[in-house]
Structure formats: C-alpha cells, structure tokens
C-alpha cells in the first residue's frame, strides 16, 4: 500500500503548488505547459522506451488520447484557478466527485446497471459539490461557481475516456504510451497557444515559470505512476475510493494548516457528503 500513499501524497502536493503559484506570482498556464513536458519525459524514462519517437498518431487510440490531452490542459488549468480563487479543498472535491460521470456514461452507453444505492450516491455527490463550493469570504463571488462545476464535468470526461481506452485498447497498447501521448498533446497545444500570445502581445515565458513548471511536473506525473503501480496489485474497485477519499481529506488538511483556508459549517457538510458519496458509488456493486 506504500504506492497508494505515495500517489495520494503526490496528488495533494500537486494541487498545493497552485496556491504557491499565487503567492510567488507564477503564470499558472505557463507552468502547466512546462509541467506536461516533464510528464512526457518522465513517462519515456519510466517506460523504458522512446514513446515520443514512435508514430503514435497512426494508432487507433490516438483520437481518444488527443481529446484526453485537450482536457488535461484545460481542466488542469481550471483546477489551478479553483485552488487559487476558491481553495485547495474545493478544487480536489470537485475533481474527485467526478466519478459520477463515468458511472452515468456506463449506464447509458454500456448497459450497466444503476441501482437505487448508486443513484442515492450520485444525488449526494451533487449536494456535496454545492456545499463545498459555498464561501463566505468577501472576495469570493458566486459567479465563480462555474469553476468547480467545470472541474467536476471535465474530470469526469477524462475518467470516462481513460476507462474507454483501458477497456478497448489496453492491451495490446501500453498505458505508458497512451498517457504519455496525451501529455504530449497537452504540451503541444499549450505551446502553440503561448506562441500565438507571444506574437500578438509579446508575452514571454519567464524563467521562474519554467522552474515552477518542472517542480509541478514531478509530483503530477508520480501521482498517476504510483496509482498505476498500486492497481497492478489491488482491485480498482477498492483502490479508487480510498485514493479519492485520501486526496480529498489530505488536500483539506493541507489547506487548513498551510494556507489558512477556513471551512464554514456548510463546507464541512459538503466535505462529509463528498466522502460518503464516493464510498457509496465506488462500493455499491460490491457491498450492496
């Protein structure tokens, strides 16, 4: 279980970086792009093969990896914005409750059953997102509610696409090849966007953004690497809920201890509902 603990720790450290970006005036988008380059390089190193030198665009799974890459960079940026403007705990709860979306997708498109218990879990998760997103701070605007909602929906679509890829193309394709390709797509798209910004507005990438992007890429990559290593020895049915709950709880503790974030009574209710819903949805097929 050491790999699972390392995955949870890496995920919590990753999202905590966004609060540090705010403190040290780091361009979040620039750092995210560099982060994905580091993820690609580390994926090639840990897999033991030069994935980026293969004709990956000819693979039947490329179109799915492409869309995952698009979602990677857009939703990761939204997670950063959510962490900076609404808190680390809000961003992680919104991301981890997205387990609802692949469950619904499996029901509507793969004819999987959706029992009463699981439906209750889904309804509880929607209330959890609402309560955990309510802030009493003066600088907080209700117009920001779209941020955690977008993180919730986008993260769910990422999980859905990855699940489809896993069930359809793995094996014969390797997980390292597909994930590294998605990271590479995210890096290329982000770099193209920055290049356009540079031409139009003379916007340059500062060295500090590169340094922070490298620092972000290391825990971000290992959060997925250690999770995959865990799944090699344990059932996903048990690992995912433990992983999600651990990240939600860990990010909340970090936000309270190191970033002086405050949880209202409604936020605490939302956090409790989030944990309950994750347990119900993830374990409903086994326990109930």
N, C-alpha and C positions, 0 to 999 in steps of 0.2 A: 504493500500500500504506500510505500515511500514515493513512488512515481505519482500517485494521485495527489499526495500532499504537496509535492513539488509543482504539479500542474495548477493546483488551487493558488499556491503562493505566487507563481508566475503571473497568473491572471490578475490577481489583486495588485501586484506591483505594476503591471502594465497600465491598468486604468488609473492608478495613482499618479503616474507620470503626467497625466493631463492637468492635474492641479499644480504640479511643479512647472509645467509649461506656462501656466497663467502667472505664476509668481515671478518667473525669470524672463517673461515677455518673449517666449519662443513662438514662432509661427507654427501653429499646430499642423496645418496642412503640409507644409514643407517637411516637417519632422516625420509625418506619417509616410510620405513618399520614400524618404530615406530608409525608414523602418522596413518597408516592404522589400527594398533591395537587399537589406541584411537578411530578411527571412528567406529570400531566394537563394542567396549564397550559402546560408546555413543549411537549407534543405538539400542543396547539392553536396555539401560536406558530409552530412549525417547519412545520406542515402548511399554514398559511395559511388555515385555515377554523375556524369555531366548532363543533367537533365536539360539545361538551357541550350545545349548544343544539338539536341535531337529535334527532328521535325514534328514537334508536338502539335502544331496547327493542323496536321493531317489526321490526327487521331479522332475517332468518333465521339469521344467525350469532350473534345476541345470547346465546343459551343457552350456546354454547361460550365466548364471551368472558366470560360470567358465571362459569363454572367456572374459567376461567383466572385471573380476578380473585380468586376464593376461594383458589386455590392460590398465587397471587402473595404474598398477605399471610401465609398460614400457613407456607409454605416459606421465604420470606424471613426470617421470624422465627426459624425453625429454623436457617437459615444463620447468623444472628446469634448464637444460643445456642451453636452448634457452634464458631464462631470464638472466642467468649469462653471456653468451657469446655474445648475440645479443640485449638484452634489454627486460625489462618487457613488454613494449608495443608490441613488435614483437611476444612474446610468446602468449599473450592474443588475439591479432588479428588473429593469425594463428589458435588458438583453437576455437574461436567463429565463424569464417567464415566456419567452418566445417559443418554448417547447410546445405551446398550444397550437401554433400554426402547422408544424409538420403532422401533428395528431389529426387536425381537421383535414389536411390535404390527403392523408392516408385514408380517411373515412370516405371522402368524396371521390377520390380518383383510384384508389386501390381496393375498394370494397372491404376495408377493415371495419370491425365492429366498434361502435361508440356507445358504451353502456352508460347507465344512469350515473354511476360514481364518477366516471371520467367527465361527463357533462358538468357535474357539480364542480369538479376541479377546475374546468375551463371558466366557469362563471366566477368562481372565487378569484382566479387569476386576473380577470378584468377589473374587479374591485380593488385588487392589490395594486395594480398599476395606477389606478386613480388616487388611492390614499397615499401611496409612497411619493407621488408627484406633487402633492399639495405642500406648498411652502408659505411660511408666514413672513419671510424676510421682506423688507421694504423694497429691495432692488429687484425682487422677483416679480415677473409679470405673468399673468395667466396665459398670455399669448405664447409663452414658451412651452406650453403643454404639447405642442406638436413634436418637440424634440424626443421625449421618451416614447411617444407613440410611434414615431418613425423608427426609432431604435428597436422597439418591440416588433414591428412588422418586418423591417429589414432583416433583423437577426433570424426571425422565423423563416424567411425565404431562403436565407443562407443555409440553415439547417436542413430545410426541405430539399434544396438542390444537392447538398452533400449526401443526404440519405439516398436520393435517387441515383447519384453517381456510384455510391458504395454498393447498392443492390444490383446495379446494371453493369458496371464496368470494372469492379474490383472483386477478384481477379478477372482477366489477366493483367490489366493495368495496375500499377502500384499506387498506393495512396500518396507516397512522396512525390511522384511525378505529377499527379493531378493537382495536389495542393501547391506545389512549387510553381506550376504553370499559372494557377490563379493569383499567386503572389506576384508573379512576373507581369501579368496583365494589369494588376493594380498599379504596379510601379510605372509601366509604360504609359498608361492613361494619365496618371498623376504628373509624370514628367512632361507629357505633351501639354497639359493644362498650364503648368508653370512656364513652359517655353512661350506659350501664347501670351501669358501675363507679362513676361519679360519684354516681349516685342511691343505690346500695347502700352504698358505702364512702366517699363524699365524696372520691373520688380525683380530683385536679385535674391538668391538663396544665401543667407548669412552662414558663416562657419558654425555659429552656435546651434543653428537649426540642424546642421549635419551631425554634430556631436550628439545632440539630444536624440536625433532620429536613430543613430546607431545604438544608443543606450536603450531606446524603446524597443528596437527590433529584437534584441536578445531575449528578454522575458516574453515578448509576444510570440516568438517562434517556439520557445520551450513550453509555453502553456499548452500548445497543441501537440508538440512532440511527446511530452510526458503523458498527456492524456491518451495518445495512441499506444504508448508503451503499456499503460495501465489496462487498456482494452484487450491487449494481447493475452492477459491472464485472468481477466474478470469479465462477467457479463455486463453488457452495456445497460441493461435494464436496471442494475443496481448502481453502476458507476455514475451514470449521468445525473440522477437525483442527488447523490452525495456530492458530486462535483459542483452542481449548481447551487445547492444549499451552502456549501463551504465557501464559494465565491461571494454569494450574497452576504453571508454573515461576516466573512473576512473583510470585504470592502466597507461594510458598515462600521466595523470596529476601527479600521484604519481612518475612516473619515471622521470619526468621533475623537480619536486620540491625537491624530497628527494634523488634521485640517480644521479643527474646531467647528465642524459642522454640527448642527443641532437637529434633533429629531423631535417633531411635535407628537402629540398623542396619536394623531391620525397617521403620521408616518410610521410609528411603531406598530399600529394596527395593520397598515399596509405591508410592513415587513413580515409580520406574523402570518398574514394571509398568503404572502408570496411563498413562504416556506411550506405552508400547509398544502397549497395548490400544486407545488412541484412534487411533493410526496404523493398526493392523490393521483395526479396524472401519470407519473412515472411508474408507480407500483400497482395501479388499478388492475392491470391484466394479470398480475402475479398473486397479489394478496386477496383481491376481491373476486 
